[in-house]
Amino acid sequence: MAAQAIRNGVDTDYYRPAEDVPNERPGFVWVGSLIPRKEPNLMLDAFQQAFPREDFGPTCPHISMLGDGPLINQLASEADHSGVCLTGAVDDPLPYYQTASWFVSTSRSEGLPNAVLESLACGVPALLSDIPAHREIAEYAGEAVRLVPEQGTDAWAEALQTAASDPHLPERRHAARQAAEQHFSARATAQQYMALYEDLVQQEPNS
């Protein structure tokens, strides 16, 4: 029997869209350890280039960067922008997902990132670096995921600006939740395991 990969699933009963979310201004959420592989500096530089502080107003986008790590002090010294919130480590990212317009990840490499799947379950589309793990998610998530093909400040700044004014955000939100339920949920994972077990039982030789 050929090898079959079964993904970890997320709890889509817990990670779900909020019933009533204020939509006053676009918001981004970035989640991860503040280490070089995750490229938090790139995210910070791109946001500050896309939305210069001198043009910043009450309706301009904001970003919450969740996580802690060795780059925290450097990021804090470079985050000269009222639209940037470095939260440090948080116990539960759910409230941040539920109030975000987009999840963003600048990571250079990943396994299958749970944070992306959790955000999709909350109905939050994702703007992701173009790496194999993110391409796998995009294959199933369709219009809920946009890949940024170049890992540079200019490309990311442009992607953030485009996302902030995306007229198709409601459709992307719906696609995000749908993809999570159909492909990335704990329920979908359990169904895959059951199907695999049934195949194995059927292939057992008769005693």
Secondary structure, DSSP 8 states (H G I E B T S, - for coil): ---------B-TTTS---SS---SS-EEEEES--SGGG-HHHHHHHHHHHS-GGG--TTS-EEEEE--STTHHHHHHH---TTEEEEE--S--HHHHHT-SEEEE--S--SS-HHHHHHHHTT--EEEESSHHHHHHHHHHGGGEEEESS-SHHHHHHHHHHHHT-TTHHHHHHHHHHHIIIIIBHHHHHHHHHHHHHHHHHHS---
